[in-house]
Amino acid sequence: NAGVMQNPRHLVRRRGQEARLRCSPMKGHSHVYWYRQLPEEGLKFMVYLQKENIIDESGMPKERFSAEFPKEGPSILRIQQVVRGDSAAYFCASSPEAASGNTIYFGEGSWLTVV
Amino acid sequence: AQSVTQLGSHVSVSEGALVLLRCNYSSSVPPYLFWYVQYPNQGLQLLLKYTSAATLVKGINDFEAEFKKSETSFHLTKPSAHMSDAAEYFCAVSVPNTGTASKLTFGTGTRLQVTL
């Protein structure tokens, strides 16, 4: 049973370009979470999605960031007009249900570097 | 809102010594608590979790943690450190029975170094 798959693992973008990060949840999981880890910091929640629905986007920056989890295909975290401060590791996680006792399973992350 | 404080951003122990990583939480309701480990350039792996059952929780690789409500703590311990335990450890909290129940709030992490 494959784990949470994220790609690309490493992405370099110039300031002003767009970054798209993809996440395929574990088989049978319909809940996806995105977290951001800035250098020397813990993970910060960004957004929680179910298929075709954004459930909680309270951690998403108000501008330039968006996320989707379509009926078919992976979840996408999109960052438009990237700036140096967007350089971070972006982790996706998934769970089969929303109940808080459930373990959420993390992918190996996508490292974004903005130059 | 809930929060987590991890005392000590870096901890160094000798191989074979006791590992103690501290975590204190703040939550307006009884929380669920988690410890994750992160190896360099990798994702997070769950070590153990507390979900209001037994207060002493055993996890993988001989790690365990005890939930102490009176101290609002959930410290992680391991009796004997191994070189392979060197990694970053994160404590996290979630709030039960909410609409976004699996949303985790993480501490800033503790880097464990194991020396010979």
Interface residues (C-beta under 8 A of the other chain):
Chain A: V4 H31 Y33 Y35 E40 E41 G42 L43 K44 F45 Y48 I55 D56 F91 S95 A98 A99 S100 G101 N102 T103 I104 Y105 F106 G107 E108 G109 W111
Chain B: Y32 Y36 N41 Q42 G43 L44 Q45 L46 K49 T51 F90 A92 S94 V95 P96 N97 T98 G99 T100 A101 S102 K103 L104 T105 F106 G107 T108 G109
